[in-house]
Amino acid sequence: MSSKLNVLKYYLIYRYRKFGTSDDLKKFRDRKLKKQLKFVSENSEFYGSYKGKSLEDYPIIDKKIMMDNFNSINTVGIDKEEALEFAIGSERTRDFNPVLNNITVGLSSGTSHSRGIFLVENTEQDKWAGYVLAKFLPKGILSKCRIAFFMRANSNLYESVGSKNITFEFFDIYGDIDKNIDKLQKFQPDIIAAQPSVLLIIADKVKTGKLSISPEKIISIAEVLEKEDEMILKKAFQKDIIHQVYQCTEGCLATTCKCGTLHLNEDIVCIEKEYVDDKRFIPIVTDFERTSQPIIRYRLNDVLVEKKTKCPCGSVFTALEKIEGREDDVFVFEGKDGKPVFVFPDFIRRCILFSGNITDYIIRQEKNGEITVFADIDPTLRNNVIIEFEKLSEEKNFILSEIRFNNYYYDKKRKLKRVECLKQKN
């Protein structure tokens, strides 16, 4: 069972652990890596042949490799099919309390549409809870705090946050939104953690007077927080900072500091950077803490944008300008010279931003290369969007595909993606 005393211990460790210089962080990271790789090579069949080797000798893996080799990678003897059946059963019954052989099992579809399974044992669970509390509790662990957590699925992992002073309330995003709003009104949260798409609904209820709450902290999770959505949330909740947690089944990878900058959590993960230009990179993750399901050189499908100026908070952790989105959601066009031209999601978003007052939208490049803009906008704004795409095509020297418009809609069972590419890349 998860131990509240252990949660407190890890909270204190993470809250007061400081790194004065980059060299201090590097020495710490090297020690943690050495210890983790020793454990993994001795306890994971998949990594057994890498004993004594350095990190760069280990293979880079992704979700497919992880799932194909699930049984030989995990160190707790959990069978993939058994874990999958267990996790699906929890999703169907909406009962997320049971554990499998004392291991918390979760199911993740992410935004890549392929299912993944994650395993967390009790000590890992306590560490995660301690880390999250250290990062986000406004007044410390001894003060009372009510946390409203909007998620697709609850988990023992999230429930471990609760204590005598900390009340954790799970809000099922598959549930009726009006019932969730009523529940939120009664709960009166100090912290709300939810996807931007859900936060925007809550913000609208606050703006229209249908919800009266005064949370101290708003935390964006699970989806990319667009700049325009961030501004709406700041205004609605009267906050200077909307905090973010960049977390996936591979770990808690980045959090927002007191100055509002997103930093990689380089005290618990090692991030190798696969640069795609001078500041954008794909993260390759090695987790120092995960032992039941080791995360070693796990290549994510995300594009992160590195901040080149130092954050005023003084942290030596890598600062990010933003999470741009999925690598798969880079649009591809035919160049005027016949070569493919790849356009990052940020440039696609700007076509909407520069077009006028458009708040709810999705831009999708279809399998045939055409562009569909889902937005409830008038002919003038539609024309502005086309003009901005034409400017972009001139700037990037590509042939613009046909642009179609449709009513705004997104499937609430999936993460909201403002920019999405369905076209296959060769």
Residue pairs with C-beta under 8 A, 6 or more apart in sequence:
1 122
2 122
2 125
2 126
2 129
2 156
2 160
3 122
3 126
4 163
6 123
6 126
6 130
7 126
7 129
7 130
7 133
7 160
7 163
8 130
8 141
9 126
9 130
10 126
10 127
10 129
10 130
10 131
10 134
11 129
11 130
11 131
11 133
11 134
11 141
12 130
12 134
13 130
14 130
14 131
14 134
14 135
14 267
15 134
17 267
19 25
19 28
19 267
19 316
19 317
20 316
21 316
22 316
24 316
25 266
25 267
25 316
25 317
28 267
29 266
29 270
29 288
32 270
32 288
33 55
33 270
33 286
33 288
35 288
36 286
36 287
36 288
36 291
36 294
36 296
37 50
37 53
37 54
37 55
37 58
37 296
38 51
39 291
40 47
40 50
40 75
40 291
40 294
40 296
41 47
41 48
41 50
41 51
41 52
41 53
42 48
42 51
43 75
43 291
44 72
44 73
44 74
44 75
44 294
45 72
45 73
46 69
46 72
46 73
47 58
47 73
47 294
47 296
50 57
50 58
55 270
55 286
55 296
55 297
58 296
58 297
59 65
59 297
60 284
60 297
60 298
60 299
61 69
61 296
61 297
61 298
61 299
62 298
62 299
62 301
63 110
63 112
63 114
63 116
63 301
64 114
66 73
66 116
66 298
67 80
67 114
67 115
67 116
67 117
70 78
70 80
70 83
70 117
71 78
71 79
71 80
73 293
73 294
74 119
74 292
74 293
74 294
75 291
75 292
75 293
75 294
76 101
76 103
76 119
76 121
76 292
76 293
77 101
78 100
78 101
78 103
78 105
78 119
78 292
80 117
82 100
83 100
83 105
83 117
83 119
84 107
84 115
84 117
86 98
86 100
86 105
87 105
87 106
87 107
87 117
88 107
90 96
90 98
90 105
90 107
90 153
91 107
91 153
94 154
94 172
94 174
96 153
96 154
96 155
96 156
96 159
97 156
97 159
99 105
99 156
102 121
102 122
103 119
103 120
103 121
103 292
104 119
104 120
104 121
104 125
104 155
104 156
104 157
105 117
105 118
105 119
106 117
106 118
106 119
106 120
106 153
106 155
106 157
106 249
107 115
107 116
107 117
107 153
108 115
108 116
108 117
108 118
108 248
108 249
109 115
109 116
110 116
110 248
110 249
110 415
111 326
111 414
111 415
111 417
112 301
112 326
112 328
116 249
118 249
118 293
119 292
119 293
120 128
120 156
120 157
120 290
120 292
120 293
121 291
121 292
123 291
124 289
124 290
124 291
124 292
125 156
125 157
125 160
126 160
127 289
128 157
128 160
128 252
128 289
129 157
129 160
129 161
131 252
131 265
131 268
132 161
132 245
132 252
133 141
133 161
133 166
135 245
135 255
136 191
136 217
136 219
136 243
136 245
136 255
137 143
137 145
137 166
138 145
138 190
138 191
138 216
138 217
139 145
141 163
141 165
141 166
142 165
143 165
144 165
144 166
144 167
144 190
145 165
145 166
145 167
145 190
145 191
146 167
146 169
146 187
146 188
146 189
146 190
146 191
147 161
147 166
147 167
147 168
147 169
147 189
147 190
147 191
147 193
148 169
148 171
148 184
148 187
148 189
148 191
148 192
148 193
148 194
148 215
149 158
149 168
149 169
149 170
149 171
149 193
149 194
150 171
150 173
150 180
150 192
150 193
150 194
150 195
150 198
151 158
151 170
151 171
151 172
151 173
151 222
152 172
152 173
152 174
154 170
154 172
158 168
158 170
159 168
159 170
161 168
162 168
169 183
169 187
169 189
171 180
171 183
171 184
171 194
172 180
173 180
173 194
173 195
173 198
173 412
174 412
174 413
177 201
181 202
181 205
181 210
181 211
184 192
184 202
184 211
184 213
185 211
185 212
185 213
188 213
188 214
189 213
189 215
190 215
190 216
190 217
191 215
191 216
191 217
191 218
191 219
192 199
192 202
192 213
192 215
192 217
192 218
192 219
193 219
193 221
193 245
194 202
194 219
194 220
194 221
195 220
195 221
195 222
195 223
195 415
195 416
196 220
196 223
196 224
196 225
196 226
196 229
196 233
196 416
197 223
197 410
197 412
197 415
197 416
199 218
199 220
199 229
199 233
200 229
200 232
200 233
202 211
203 232
203 233
203 236
203 237
204 236
205 211
206 212
206 213
206 236
206 237
207 236
215 237
217 239
217 243
218 233
218 237
218 239
218 242
218 243
219 242
219 243
219 244
219 245
220 230
220 233
220 242
220 243
220 244
220 245
221 244
221 245
221 247
222 247
222 415
223 415
223 416
223 417
224 322
224 323
224 324
224 325
224 417
224 418
225 242
225 244
225 322
225 323
226 349
226 418
227 322
227 353
228 353
228 359
230 242
232 359
233 239
233 242
234 240
234 241
234 242
240 260
241 256
241 258
241 259
241 260
242 256
242 260
243 255
243 256
244 254
244 255
244 256
244 262
244 323
245 252
245 254
245 255
245 256
246 252
246 253
246 254
246 255
246 262
246 323
247 253
248 300
250 285
250 287
250 295
250 298
250 300
251 265
251 268
251 269
251 285
251 287
251 289
251 290
251 295
252 265
252 268
252 269
253 264
253 265
253 269
253 271
253 283
253 285
254 262
254 263
254 264
254 265
254 320
254 323
255 262
255 263
255 265
256 262
256 263
257 263
257 311
257 313
257 315
258 313
259 311
259 312
259 313
261 307
261 311
261 313
261 319
261 320
262 319
262 320
262 322
262 323
263 311
263 313
263 315
263 317
263 318
263 319
263 320
264 271
264 283
264 317
264 318
264 320
265 317
266 316
266 317
266 318
267 317
268 287
268 288
268 289
269 285
269 286
269 287
269 288
269 295
270 285
270 286
270 288
271 283
271 284
271 285
271 286
271 318
272 283
272 284
272 286
272 297
273 281
273 282
273 283
273 284
273 306
274 281
274 282
274 283
274 284
274 299
275 281
276 282
276 303
276 327
279 305
279 306
279 308
279 321
280 303
280 304
280 305
280 306
280 324
280 344
281 303
281 304
281 306
282 299
282 300
282 301
282 302
282 303
282 304
282 327
283 299
283 300
283 302
283 304
284 297
284 298
284 299
284 300
285 295
285 297
285 298
285 299
285 300
286 295
286 296
286 297
286 298
287 294
287 295
287 296
301 326
301 327
301 328
302 323
302 324
302 325
302 326
302 327
303 323
303 324
303 325
303 326
303 327
303 330
303 344
303 345
304 320
304 322
304 323
304 324
305 320
305 321
305 322
305 323
305 324
305 346
306 318
306 319
306 320
306 321
307 319
307 320
307 321
309 319
310 319
311 319
322 346
324 344
324 345
324 346
325 345
325 417
325 419
326 417
328 421
328 425
329 345
329 417
329 419
329 420
329 421
330 342
330 343
330 344
330 345
330 421
330 425
331 342
331 343
331 345
331 348
331 365
331 371
331 419
331 421
331 423
332 340
332 341
332 342
332 343
332 365
332 369
332 421
332 423
332 425
333 340
333 341
333 343
333 369
333 393
333 396
333 398
333 399
333 400
333 401
334 340
334 341
334 369
334 398
334 399
335 341
335 397
335 398
335 399
336 397
336 398
336 399
337 397
340 425
340 426
341 396
341 397
341 398
343 392
343 396
343 398
345 418
345 419
347 392
347 396
348 363
348 392
348 419
349 363
349 418
349 419
350 388
350 392
351 363
351 385
351 388
351 389
351 392
352 358
352 361
352 363
352 373
352 375
352 385
352 388
354 384
354 388
355 381
355 384
355 385
355 387
355 388
356 380
356 381
356 384
357 381
358 375
358 377
358 381
358 385
360 375
360 376
360 408
361 373
361 374
361 375
361 408
361 418
362 373
362 374
362 375
362 408
362 409
362 410
362 416
362 417
362 418
362 419
362 420
363 371
363 372
363 373
363 374
363 418
363 419
363 420
364 371
364 372
364 374
364 419
364 420
364 421
364 422
365 371
365 401
365 420
365 421
365 422
365 423
366 372
366 422
366 423
367 422
367 423
367 424
368 423
369 401
369 423
370 401
370 402
370 403
370 404
371 389
371 401
371 402
371 403
371 404
372 403
372 404
372 405
372 406
373 382
373 385
373 403
373 404
373 405
373 406
374 405
374 406
374 407
374 408
374 409
374 410
375 381
375 405
375 408
376 407
376 408
377 385
377 405
382 405
385 403
385 405
386 403
389 400
389 403
390 400
392 400
393 399
393 400
410 416
